[in-house]
Amino acid sequence: MDAKESSEDYLEAILILSDDKKVVRNIDIAKHLEFSKPSVSIALRKLKEKHLIEIDGDNYITLTAEGRKIAERTYERHLGITKVLTSLGVDRKTAEKDACRIEHVISEETFNAISNHAKNMLTKMEKQ
């Protein structure tokens, strides 16, 4: 996993966790990603240095505006790719796993083309 992919995974995890929890902590991220707490601490320090997250005095983690932008884009791709793959008959678990890898490397142009194609196909199917 490269640094960009890893950063996006952490930011996406913080976004998802912040929707479910009042506060996000290091341990929550470690459990969500199934990583060790020391590994998460190192990654969070790097994200903080890049001004993508903030960590307050109680060690609660929040996304900065730029971190949220990256997290939302990554999560949108994840959900969209998962939806397309499951509509093609891929089982949910495999689709989730594959989407997690694809979301980091797919271009904006290709993602938009796939999304538009999927929407058009669903619209055609609904009309039949």
ChimeraX attribute file (.defattr): number of C-alpha atoms within 10 A of each C-alpha:
attribute: neighborCount
match mode: 1-to-1
recipient: residues
	/A:1	7
	/A:2	7
	/A:3	9
	/A:4	10
	/A:5	16
	/A:6	13
	/A:7	20
	/A:8	21
	/A:9	21
	/A:10	21
	/A:11	27
	/A:12	24
	/A:13	20
	/A:14	27
	/A:15	20
	/A:16	17
	/A:17	17
	/A:18	16
	/A:19	11
	/A:20	10
	/A:21	11
	/A:22	8
	/A:23	14
	/A:24	21
	/A:25	17
	/A:26	19
	/A:27	16
	/A:28	17
	/A:29	23
	/A:30	18
	/A:31	12
	/A:32	13
	/A:33	13
	/A:34	11
	/A:35	12
	/A:36	13
	/A:37	15
	/A:38	12
	/A:39	11
	/A:40	20
	/A:41	15
	/A:42	10
	/A:43	16
	/A:44	22
	/A:45	14
	/A:46	14
	/A:47	19
	/A:48	17
	/A:49	11
	/A:50	11
	/A:51	14
	/A:52	21
	/A:53	22
	/A:54	17
	/A:55	16
	/A:56	9
	/A:57	6
	/A:58	7
	/A:59	12
	/A:60	13
	/A:61	20
	/A:62	21
	/A:63	22
	/A:64	14
	/A:65	12
	/A:66	13
	/A:67	24
	/A:68	18
	/A:69	15
	/A:70	20
	/A:71	24
	/A:72	17
	/A:73	14
	/A:74	20
	/A:75	22
	/A:76	14
	/A:77	22
	/A:78	22
	/A:79	16
	/A:80	18
	/A:81	23
	/A:82	25
	/A:83	18
	/A:84	18
	/A:85	18
	/A:86	15
	/A:87	14
	/A:88	10
	/A:89	9
	/A:90	15
	/A:91	12
	/A:92	14
	/A:93	11
	/A:94	13
	/A:95	21
	/A:96	19
	/A:97	12
	/A:98	16
	/A:99	21
	/A:100	20
	/A:101	14
	/A:102	16
	/A:103	24
	/A:104	17
	/A:105	11
	/A:106	12
	/A:107	11
	/A:108	12
	/A:109	9
	/A:110	10
	/A:111	17
	/A:112	14
	/A:113	12
	/A:114	15
	/A:115	17
	/A:116	12
	/A:117	13
	/A:118	17
	/A:119	13
	/A:120	12
	/A:121	11
	/A:122	12
	/A:123	11
	/A:124	10
	/A:125	9
	/A:126	8
	/A:127	6
	/A:128	5
